[in-house]
C-alpha cells in the first residue's frame, strides 16, 4: 500500500503455494525461495460503491513483476526427480471467484490495435539480482456477470474475477510452477453506461479530519488521463512545504551512498537553456516556454533512477511523443547533497594538507638555519687551523720590540731579548713533542684494535659506511657463510611458522657464491690501509672540531631527532628492538647494528618487508646492500630468482618507510640504512656527523641452522 491513501493499490497474495517447485544449482544444492512481487501499474480503479476494483474491458491494464533469484538455478525438483531447466516463463490468466477452476483468458493488444491471446513470456533470470518484467496492453477476454445496477444500487449477485500471475520453469515441454500471486476480486465491465456516471461523485468524500476531502482515485488538473495520484499540467504554486516519507521504520536495506560517485555524476550532468515547442507547451498548460534545466535522455544515461517513462503524450497538433520521459528532481537534489558532502571532505583534506605544508615550511626554515650552523662550524675549523699556522710560523711577532727592563733592589738592569726568544722556542718544541706523542699513542691503539678484530673496520676510522658482511676468506672456501662470524646470541628468531608450515629446512645445499648489488667487497692491502689511516688522521681534527661546534650550539626547538621510533617485519609483526643489538659493534649514539637470525624453516620465496617509523618527517637512504650465499634446493629456483629480482628503491620520505628486502632467498644478507634530516645529509655525508644530522642503521640477517 503506497503512502498516499488517495490511490489504493490492488492487493496480491500467494497462489497455490503447496505445489510450488524448488530450484537447485549445479551442485544439486537447494536454493532459497524465489523473491516474487506483482505490482499493478494502471488499468484498475477502486469503486467505493462496489467496494471492489473495476476494470473496463475495452481499456487495457498493465502489471510489473519483480523476481529475485539467489544463486544460479540449473535444475527443478519434480515428482519425477530433478529436471534440467531450459527456460523461465511468465503466465497471466484470470479465474472466477465463485469457480476457481474456470480459467479466464487474457488478451493482449497488438501494434495494429488487434487483440490476440496472451502467450507466456520468456525471461532470463540473473543470479543474485532483481529482474523486472512489465506486461502491458492486457485485457480480460470476457466480463464478469451481474455487474449492472439495480435501482441505482450494485447488484447483490455481483460476480468477480481474480488475476493470477505465475513464474514457471520449462523442461522437456513441461511447465513447473515456481511462484504465483493472485489479486483480490475484480469487476470487469463491458461499457461505461450512464448509470455508473454517478460513481464519480462517490470518489470525493468528507474526510475524518475537519475541513478535509478524500479522493479514492487519481486526480488530474488540465488532463483527463492522470497516471499518478495527482497530475498537474501547468504551473503549480506551493505556499508551504512538500513533505516526503522518511521514517526509518518504513525503510529496508539502508546503505551508505558513495558521495564520490555522486560528485562524479553531478559533474557530468549538463545544464542547458531551452524553449518548449509551442504545441507541447499549449497542451501541457505551460505559460513560460523558456526554461533552464536538463535533458532527460542525458540524465538517464548518468542516473537512470532519476528518469521515468510516463507513457505517450499527445501535443496540440496531434503529434504523439511515445514513452515521454520526465525527470525526478528530488533524486537530482539528493545527488547534489551527496556531491556537496564530498566537496566538504575535499576541502577539509585540502585544509589539512595546507597545514602539513605549513609545518614542512617551518621545518625547512629550521633546517636552513641548521645548514647555516653547519657552514659556521666548517669556517670555525678553518679559522682554528689558520690561527695555529700563524702562531707557529711567526713566533717573533708576539714578542715586543721594546726592551724589557727588570729592576732589582732599586738598581736598573736590562734583560737581553734573546733570553725570551729562547724560552718561547723551547715551549713550542715541548708542545710539538707532546702532540706527536699523543698522535703516536692513538695510532698504536688503532692498530691494536685492528689486530683484535681484523675483519671489521670501525665506521669512525674509514670515514665511509662500513660493510656489515665480511668478504669470503679465500677462493679455496667458496661456501664460507657470513653467519660464521656471528656469535651465538639467544635472541628471538624471525619465523613464519605461525602462518606457514614449518617442516622443510632451507639451509643447504648452497648453489652459488654470494653476490653484492652495491659492488664487490675486496680486501684492503697494507698500502691502501695506511693511506686511509693517514687521510683519517688529517680529517679527524676538522671533523671533531665541527662536531664540537655543532654540539655546543643551543638547538632549542630546531633539533631534529633522526632516530627510528620502531622497526618491525610487516608480514609477521615481529618487532626489531635492542635485543638484536650486536655485542661486538656499536648500538647507539648515531650507529645501530642489529644481528637478526632467521628460522631455518623459512621458505626461500617468502616476502620480507621492513617497516621503519620515525617521529618526524625524515628521509631514509639505502646506502648499501650486501647479499650472501644463495641457498636453494635446485638450480631452477636460482634461475627463477635471477629473473624475478625486484629493483630496490633508493630512498623514502615521511613518517612511515616500507622497504622490501631480499632476505629469504639468501643464507645471509646485510643492509645499511641512513636516516637523515632533509637537505642535510645523504650516503656521502661525513660519518662524524652521525647522531647530529643522521643516524646509521645496519641490519644483518642470517639463517640460524644450528
Residue, then its C-alpha position, 0 to 999 in steps of 0.5 A: x500500500x503506497x503512502x498516499x491513501x488517495x490511490x489504493x493499490x490492488x492487493x496480491x497474495x500467494x497462489x497455490x503455494x503447496x505445489x510450488x517447485x524448488x530450484x537447485x544449482x549445479x551442485x544439486x544444492x537447494x536454493x532459497x525461495x524465489x523473491x516474487x512481487x506483482x505490482x499493478x501499474x494502471x488499468x484498475x480503479x477502486x469503486x467505493x460503491x462496489x467496494x471492489x476494483x473495476x476494470x473496463x474491458x475495452x481499456x487495457x491494464x498493465x502489471x510489473x513483476x519483480x523476481x529475485x533469484x539467489x544463486x544460479x538455478x540449473x535444475x527443478x525438483x519434480x515428482x519425477x526427480x530433478x529436471x534440467x531447466x531450459x527456460x523461465x516463463x511468465x503466465x497471466x490468466x484470470x479465474x472466477x471467484x465463485x469457480x476457481x477452476x474456470x480459467x479466464x483468458x487474457x488478451x493482449x493488444x497488438x501494434x495494429x490495435x488487434x487483440x490476440x491471446x496472451x502467450x507466456x513470456x520468456x525471461x532470463x533470470x540473473x543470479x543474485x539480482x532483481x529482474x523486472x518484467x512489465x506486461x502491458x496492453x492486457x485485457x480480460x477476454x470476457x466480463x464478469x456477470x451481474x455487474x449492472x445496477x439495480x435501482x441505482x444500487x450494485x447488484x447483490x449477485x455481483x460476480x468477480x474475477x481474480x488475476x493470477x500471475x505465475x513464474x514457471x520453469x520449462x523442461x522437456x515441454x513441461x511447465x513447473x510452477x515456481x511462484x504465483x500471486x493472485x489479486x483480490x476480486x475484480x469487476x470487469x465491465x463491458x461499457x461505461x453506461x450512464x448509470x455508473x456516471x454517478x460513481x464519480x461523485x462517490x470518489x470525493x468524500x468528507x474526510x475524518x479530519x475537519x475541513x478535509x476531502x478524500x479522493x479514492x482515485x487519481x486526480x488530474x488538473x488540465x488532463x483527463x488521463x492522470x497516471x499518478x495520484x495527482x497530475x498537474x499540467x501547468x504551473x503549480x504554486x506551493x505556499x508551504x512545504x512538500x513533505x516526503x516519507x522518511x521514517x526509518x521504520x518504513x525503510x529496508x536495506x539502508x546503505x551508505x551512498x558513495x558521495x564520490x560517485x555522486x560528485x562524479x555524476x553531478x559533474x557530468x550532468x549538463x545544464x542547458x537553456x531551452x524553449x518548449x515547442x509551442x504545441x507541447x507547451x499549449x497542451x501541457x498548460x505551460x505559460x513560460x516556454x523558456x526554461x533552464x534545466x536538463x535533458x532527460x535522455x542525458x540524465x538517464x544515461x548518468x542516473x537512470x533512477x532519476x528518469x521515468x517513462x510516463x507513457x505517450x503524450x499527445x501535443x496540440x497538433x496531434x503529434x504523439x511523443x511515445x514513452x515521454x520521459x520526465x525527470x525526478x528532481x528530488x533524486x537530482x537534489x539528493x545527488x547534489x547533497x551527496x556531491x556537496x558532502x564530498x566537496x566538504x571532505x575535499x576541502x577539509x583534506x585540502x585544509x589539512x594538507x595546507x597545514x602539513x605544508x605549513x609545518x614542512x615550511x617551518x621545518x625547512x626554515x629550521x633546517x636552513x638555519x641548521x645548514x647555516x650552523x653547519x657552514x659556521x662550524x666548517x669556517x670555525x675549523x678553518x679559522x682554528x687551523x689558520x690561527x695555529x699556522x700563524x702562531x707557529x710560523x711567526x713566533x717573533x711577532x708576539x714578542x715586543x720590540x721594546x726592551x724589557x727592563x727588570x729592576x732589582x733592589x732599586x738598581x736598573x738592569x736590562x734583560x737581553x731579548x734573546x733570553x725570551x726568544x729562547x724560552x718561547x722556542x723551547x715551549x713550542x718544541x715541548x708542545x710539538x713533542x707532546x702532540x706527536x706523542x699523543x698522535x703516536x699513542x692513538x695510532x698504536x691503539x688503532x692498530x691494536x684494535x685492528x689486530x683484535x678484530x681484523x675483519x671489521x673496520x670501525x665506521x669512525x676510522x674509514x670515514x665511509x659506511x662500513x660493510x656489515x658482511x665480511x668478504x669470503x676468506x679465500x677462493x679455496x672456501x667458496x661456501x664460507x657463510x657470513x653467519x660464521x662470524x656471528x656469535x651465538x646470541x639467544x635472541x628471538x628468531x624471525x619465523x613464519x611458522x605461525x602462518x606457514x608450515x614449518x617442516x622443510x629446512x632451507x639451509x643447504x645445499x648452497x648453489x652459488x657464491x654470494x653476490x653484492x648489488x652495491x659492488x664487490x667487497x675486496x680486501x684492503x692491502x697494507x698500502x691502501x690501509x695506511x693511506x686511509x689511516x693517514x687521510x683519517x688522521x688529517x680529517x679527524x681534527x676538522x671533523x671533531x672540531x665541527x662536531x664540537x661546534x655543532x654540539x655546543x650550539x643551543x638547538x632549542x626547538x630546531x633539533x631534529x631527532x633522526x632516530x627510528x621510533x620502531x622497526x618491525x617485519x610487516x608480514x609477521x609483526x615481529x618487532x626489531x628492538x635492542x635485543x638484536x643489538x650486536x655485542x661486538x659493534x656499536x648500538x647507539x649514539x648515531x650507529x645501530x647494528x642489529x644481528x637478526x637470525x632467521x628460522x631455518x624453516x623459512x621458505x626461500x620465496x617468502x616476502x620480507x618487508x621492513x617497516x621503519x617509523x620515525x617521529x618526524x618527517x625524515x628521509x631514509x637512504x639505502x646506502x648499501x646492500x650486501x647479499x650472501x650465499x644463495x641457498x636453494x634446493x635446485x638450480x631452477x629456483x636460482x634461475x627463477x630468482x635471477x629473473x624475478x629480482x625486484x629493483x630496490x628503491x633508493x630512498x623514502x620520505x615521511x613518517x612511515x618507510x616500507x622497504x622490501x628486502x631480499x632476505x629469504x632467498x639468501x643464507x645471509x644478507x646485510x643492509x645499511x640504512x641512513x636516516x637523515x634530516x632533509x637537505x642535510x645529509x645523504x650516503x656521502x655525508x661525513x660519518x662524524x656527523x652521525x647522531x647530529x644530522x643522521x643516524x646509521x642503521x645496519x641490519x644483518x640477517x642470517x639463517x640460524x641452522x644450528 
